[in-house]
Amino acid sequence: MVTVIDKLYQQLKSSPNNIEAYVHDQVAWRVSAPVNNLLGTNELLTSYWQPLVSALPDIERKPFINVQSEYNGKEWIASTGYFVGTFSQPLWGIPANNKTLYLRFTELVELDENKIKQCFLIIDFLDAMNQVGVNPLRKSLGHSGLIMPPSTMDGLSREKTSKAEAEKSEQLILDMLAELGRFDGKSLSSMKLENFWHPDFMWYGPAGIGTTRGIEGFRRDHQGPFVFSFPDRDVDHKATLVSDGNYVATGGWPHMHGTHSVGDWLGLPPCNKQLSLRVMDIWRREGDLLKENWVAIDIIDICMQMGLDVFAMMKEQLGDNT
């Protein structure tokens, strides 16, 4: 499936000043911190695309999942994958190493008359830092490294599915999210994930958390540290929901709220502030259970709300090498 967003990036590579066929003049382009909110094609080009292509002159956008559908009367596209290129110039202060950089992205795009009206884009800048040998935060509890595409390899090209299949996937996600809300505050087993997740479930998390396998791995490396650190967390279940067959994407800007009042999340002590979390998920259903989940969280933005500048921490760790 070739989407409008795919065509936009092809145009950006060949002729970036001629993108009017793919985006509205006043497109809202929202990127993870430190880029944040951009408005209009000029800011899209000067404050987003130019820094990206300057750092990676041979950049190639390589999505491995595209999901497109209507939600609340609007057409949406959800995608995830990597920007790949030779890291030859600094990227928003991250030092180049002249090696191949795999820059993970996840995005939600709203269309209006088949043009992009707004884009929500999370780039894993912390993972980019890790790839050049620096980590301002503690190491991921889960596995660090490249995120895998769907094990079925059908994220971009799928057989046409019925509306009923998409509705089945949506309902499974909504029921599972409701189950997560039944946490009793004491035991992770109070959330009956085994009713929704495959025993070999893969959770592909961002740098700082990492990839986990199975329910126990998820609870140990992400869910436990998170839910106990944010006891009052709240998920916006009305966020965007995009579905196609056995794929579903959810997300919002923000998508969650909570106070970091307990625990040692990401190796950071409680800040006792209510934080908003930019989160996007793409899920793959297999039969009656969820098998894979690609998760994007704007870790840099969360840390900034805590009063921590991860980019400044990176520079301090590098010392005179920047």
N, C-alpha and C positions, 0 to 999 in steps of 0.2 A: 504494500500500500504506500503510494507516494502522496504525501499530504502537502498542504499549503506551506507549512513550516519547513518541510524538506526543500520545497522549491525556493523559498526565501533564502535559505542558506546557499543554495546553488547560485542564486543571483548575487548574493553578497560576495561570493568568491570571484565571480566573473566581472560584475559591474555594479558595485555597491551604491552608486548614485542613481540607479534605476530600479528601485524596489517598490514603486508606487502600485504595481499590479498585485502586490502581496500584503501590504500593510496600509492601514489608514494613516492619513497625515498626522493625526493626533493620537497615534498608538500609545497606549500605556505599557511601558516595558519595565517590569519589576524584577530586579535581580537580587540574589542574596547579597548580604553585606560583604564587602563595604560599598558595593555599587548602589544598591537600593533603587529608589523610584526614578525612572526616566520618563519623559513625555515628549512625543513627537519623533519623527524620523531623524531629525538632526541630532538629537541627544542619543538616539539608538545607535547612530553611526559613530559619533565622536566619543561618547562616554562608555560604549559597550563594544561595538564591533572593532573599532580601530585599536584599542588596547589589546584585544584578543588576537587579532591577526598580526599585530606588530610582534607580540610575544611568540606566536606560532605561525610563521610565514607560510608554511606548507599545511596549514590546518585542514582537517577533514572532519566533518561531523558524521559520526557513525552511530545512529540510533539502533537499538535492537528490539525496541517495542514501540509501536504506534497504536493508540486506541482512539477511535473517533466515534462520537455519538451526540445526540441532542440531550440537553439537560435543562429543564425549566424553560423550554422554548428557545434555547440558544445552542448553537453548535460548538462543541469543544473537542480539542485534541489533547491527549496526554502522551508524552514520549519520555523515554529514558535511554541513555547510552553514554558515549564518550565523544568529546572533541579530542582528536589525536593529532600531534604534530611535533616538530623539533623545537624544543624549548630554548630559543636563541636569544630572547630579550626578556627582562623582568616582566612579570604579570602582576599588576597591582601591588608591586613591592616584593613579590616572591622572586627570589633570585633564580636566574636561568642557569642551567647546567649543560646545555647543548646536547641533551639526550631526549629520547622520545618521552613526551608527557601524555598521560592518559587523564584527561580532565573530565571527571564524571559530571553529567548534567541530568536533571529531571525537570520537566516543564508541563505546564497547563496553559493552553492557548484558547482564547475565545475568538470565534469568527463572527463577522457581520458581513453578509453579502459576499462570502467566500474570501474576505480579507481579514487579516489579523487585527482585532480591535484592542486586545490586551494579552500580555504574556506574563506568566508567573514562572520564574526560572531560578532553580536552586543549583548552584555550582559548588562542588565540594572542594573549596579552597584549602581546607585543612589537609585533605588527602594530597593535594598538589604540594603543600609544604612537606609532607611526609616523603614524597617522591624525590625531593631534593635534599633529604637527609636532616630535616629539622622538624621537631614536634613540640610546640609550646605547651600542649596539654599532656596528660599521662597517656601511655600507649592504650590502644583499643583493647577492651577485654575480649572481644571476639576476634575472628580472623581478619587480618589486614591484607589488602591487595586488590587485584582486579576483580570486579563484580562480573559474574557470569550472566550470559543471556538465558532466556528460557530453556529448560532442558529439552523441551519439545521443538525448539528452534523455529517456532511459528509466530514470533512476535511481530514480524513485518508482513508476512504472507500467510493468511489463514483461509481455510475454506469458508464459504459463506454460511453463516449460522442464523438460526431463527431468533426472533425477538424473545421467544420463550426461554432460550438458553441465556440470553443477556439478563433477563428478569430473574432467572434462577441464581445467576452469579451475584446480582445486586442484592437479592434477599439474603443470601448467605453472608455477604459482607455486613449488611445491616444487623442481622441477628448476632454475628460475631462481635461487632462493636458494642451492641447492647450487653452482651455477656461480659465484656471487659469492664463495663460500668457496674458490675455486680461484685467487685472486689470488696471483701469484708474488712479490709485494712489490716488483716493479720496474716492470712495464708494465701499465697499465690494460687494454690489449688482450688480456692473458692471460685476462681474463674475457670470454667470447664472448657478449656481450649481444645481438649481432645475431641469434643463434639464438632469442631469446625476445622481443625488443622490436621493434615496428613502426618503420620508418625515421622516421616522424613522431611518435614517442612523446612524450607530454607528461607531465612530472613536476612536480606542483603542490606545492612545498615551503613550509615555514613562513617567516615573516619572519626575517631574518638569513641566509637561504639563497636563497629566491625560487623562481620557476618557471623550468624549463629545457625546452628542446625538442631532441628527438633524442638519440642516444647521445653525440655529441660535446659537445653543450651540457651534458648531465648530468655527463659526466666533467670538464668544465672548471669548472663552477660549484658542483658538490657532491661527486661521488664522489672526484675526485682530492684536493681539500683534506682530505676526511674520512679516507679510508683511509690516507693517508700520515701523518696526525696521530695516528691510533689504530692502530698496526701490530699490536697484539695483540687487536683487537676480536673479540668473539664474539657471535653472534646465537642467541637461544633459538628454535630452529625448532619447539619444542613449545608455543609460545604459542597463544592462541586463533586459530582459523581458521574463518571464517564464509563460506559460499558460497551463491550462488543464480544458476544459469545461468552467464552470463559475468562475474559480479561475485564478487570474493573479498576478504575483509578479514582482515588479520592484525594482531597486536599483543600487547603485554604490559606489565606494570607492575612491574619494567622488562622491556624486550624485548632490550636489548643491554648489553654491558659492554665497557669498554676503557680503556686508559691514554693520556691525552693527553700523549705524550712527545716528539713531533716536530711541526714545522710551526707554522702560524699560523692555526689554525681559528677562524672567526668574527672574525678580527682579534685573537685572544687568544693570547698566548705559551703554550708548554707549561706545564702545572701539575704534571706528573709524578705525578698521582693517578689511581687507577683509578676510573672514573665509571660509574654506571648510567644508562641512557638509557630514558626512557619514550617509546615510539614506537608509532604506529598507521598502517597503510597500508590503503587501499582501491584495488583494481585492477580495470580493465575489460579483458577479453579481446575481441579482434576477430579472428575466424577462428582461426588457429593462433598468433597473436602477441598480446602485451600492447600496448595502445594508450594507456591513460591510467592515472595513479597519483596519488592524493591522499594526501599524507603529512603527518602531524602529529608534531612532536617537541617535548617540553617543554624548550625552550631555557632558560627562566628557572631551572628546576630544575638543569639541567646547570651553568649558571653559578654557582649557589649552592654546588654541590659543589666548584667550582674556587676558592671563596672570594670570589666576586663577587656582590653584591646589585644586580641590575639595576634594581630599584625605587628603591634609594638613589641609584644612578647617574643615573636619570631625574630625581630631585628635585634633584640637584646640577647637572645640565645646565639645568634650568629656573630655578634660582636662586630669586629672590624671587617668581616668578610662581605658585607653588603655594600 
